[in-house]
Amino acid sequence: MNLILLFPQDFSNSSQVLLADPRRVEHITRIHKAVAGDSLKVGLANGDVGRGVITQISAGQVSMRVELDTPPPEASNIRVILGLPRPPMLKRSLQNLAALGVKDIVLLQSARVEKSYWQSPQLTAAKIQHELVLGLEQSCDTQLPQVRFAKRFRPFMEDELNTYAGTDDKLIAHPYSQTSCPYNQKDPLVLAIGPEGGFLDKELDSFCDRGFVGVTLGSRILRVETALPYLLGRLGAT
């Protein structure tokens, strides 16, 4: 992790932090090989970034004196609607989305999404937050994305999408579209990406009927976890 993400419960007062969870403690002591007196980059979840000076390491705990004085990186102007991937791919996708600054994610049911995926433990709030935190720590960000579920395709499309997307630009990634994905979009944008196998033609049409424009990265068929960072980087998410 390039940043130690802190949470309000870690603070004993405004500048003193005690970490006792194994993951962060192990990373500080075994990966950073930090000792008392060392300074590490830290950030408060949904707050500022700064430095933490280690004051004590003992019995699986790390104490730090922290100063938070710098805003986190600017959020992406892109919101993402993602056909729910398989659980292992979802983990990597959430990490990538968080690392690239996306702050609003809709996980969508579509015809090629196995309904059993919604029963996965990976969709618990704790598991989702864990993957988002890993992405934030990688990119030195602190702002946790919002993740919402749309478990029924048609009601989402008919009752929610127009309000959700509003007047923002709207793109849907599809390998057989005729329009190349643009570069460095400056205006707010909603990007829809299908699950493995993509959206059905009628689903694609349903998006396009609501103002989405189909775009492609070329003739290669990419996995979701590969297409996501490619699309977001090309569109200028960071």
N, C-alpha and C positions, 0 to 999 in steps of 0.2 A: 504494500500500500504506500502511495506517495503522500498521503495525508491521513492522519489519525482523526477519524470522525468522532466527535464527542456528542453526548446527549445530556439534557438537563439533569438527569439523575446521577451523572458522573461528578457533578460539582458539589463540593461542601460549602463553598462560598463563591463569590464572583470571579475569583482568580485561582482557586485551588481545586484540583481534580484528582480523584482516586479511581484508577482503573483496576478492576478485579476479574474481568471476564477473560477466559483463557485465550481467545483468538487474538485480541489486541495485545495482551501482555506478551504472548509468545512472539508475535511479530516484532514488537519493540525490542525484546531481549535476544531473540535468536536470529531474526532477519536483519534488523538494524544494528544488532549487537550494541545497543545503547547502554550507557552507564550513567550514574548520577552526575549531573552537570551538563549532559548533552542536551541539545536543543533539537526539537522535531517540529515539522509543520503540522498544525492541528486546525480543526475547524469545528464550529458548533453546528449541529444539524439545523438547517434552515436559518443559519446565522452567518457570522463573519468568520474569516480565516485569520490565523496568526501563528504564533510560536508557543510551544510548550517546553519549558525547561524541567528536566527530570530532577526531582529533589530526593527521591528515595525509591529503591527497588528492593522488595522483600516479600518472601512467602507468597509468590504468585500475584503480587500487587505492584502497581506503578503509581507513584505520586508525582504530580507535575504542578508547576506554577505556570499559568497560561496568560497570554495577552492576545486578545482578538481585536484586530484593528483594520482589517482589509476586507472589502466586499468580495463575495465569491465571484467566479466567472459569470459573464452574462449568459442568461438562458437562451436556448435556441428559440427561433421564431416558428419552429415546426412542431405541429402536433401529429401524433401517429395513431392510425387505426390499423391494428394488426390482427389478421386471422390467427386464432390461437394455435401456436405451434405445439409440437410434441414437448413434453416436460423437459427433457434435457436441452432441447433447442431453446425453449422459453428462458431457461436460466441464462444462457449466453446472450440471448436477445435483450433481456432486461438489463444486463450489465452494460451492453453496448449502448442501449438507448440512454441510460443514466450517464455514462461516460461522455456521450456526445451532446449532453445538455438538454435533451428532450424532457419536458416537464409535464406533459399530458399524454397519456397512453390509454387507448381503448383496446381491450382484447375482445375479439369478435368471433362469434360462432358463424360458420359458413358450411356449405355442403361438404367440403372436403376436410372438415374438422371432426375428428372422432369425438362423439359426445362424452365418452369416458374420460377425455382429457380434463373435463371440468371437475372431475372427482379427485384429481391428483393432489397430493399433499403440497405440491409445489405452488398451488394457488392459495394457500393460507396466507394471511396478512404477514405473519412472521417470516415466512419463506420469501415472499415477494420483497419485503423490506431488506432482507439479507442480501439478495442479489442487487438491489438498487444501491445499497451501501457499498458493495464491492466496486460497482461502477463509479460511484462518487469518489471513493478513496483513490481509485486509479487516476482520475482526471483532476483531483484537487478541488472538487466542488462540494458544496454542502446542501444544496437545495433539493430535497427529496421530491421526485416526480409523483404525480397522482396517477394511480392505475385504477381504471374502472372496467367492469365486465358488461358485455352485451351478449347474453347467452342465447338470444333469439334474433336471427338475422332480419327477418321481415319487420318485426316491431321496431327494431332499431332504425332501419332504413326509413320506415314510413312515419314514425312518431318522434324520432330524436335527431336524425342526422342533419336536417336542415337547420335546426336550432343550434346544434353542436358546431357545425362548420361555419354558419353565419355567412358573412361576406368575404371571408378569407379565400385566398387562392386554393384550388383543390386539384390534387393530382392522384392518380391511381397507377401504381406500377404493374405493368403486365408485359411479359416478354414479346408478345405478338402485336403490340401497339405499333403504330407507324411513326410516332413522334418521339424523338430522342429526349431523354431526361435533360432538362435545362441545368445551367450552372448558376450558383451564387444568387439564389432568390432572396431578395431583400424584404419582401412583404410577408406578413403572416401567412402561413400555409398549413393545410391539412393534407397529409400524405397517407393513402391507404395502401396496404401491402397484404397480399393474400397469404394463406397458409401454404404448406407443402402441396404442390400440385396446382396452386393458384386458385383464383376465383373462377367459378363457372361463367360461361358467356352471359347467361341471364343475370348473374350477380354483377358482373362488370357493367352490363347495360343499366342495371339499377343505379349504380354509382354515377354513371355518365348522365343518366336522366336527371340527376340532381346536381349537375354542374361540374363533375369531376372530369378531368382530361387524362386519358391514358398515355403513359410514357414508358419508354423502354430503355434499358441499359445496353441493348444489343441482342444478338442472337443466342448468346450463351444462357443456359438455364441455371440459375444460381440458387443455392440454399438460402433460406431466410436469413440465417445468421451471417451470411456473406453479403447478401443484397442490402441488408439494413445499413451497415456502415458505409457501403459504397454509395447508396442513394443519399444518405444524409451528408456525407462528405461532399458529394457533387452539388447538392443543393445549398451547401454552405451552412450546415447546422452549427458549426463551431466558429 
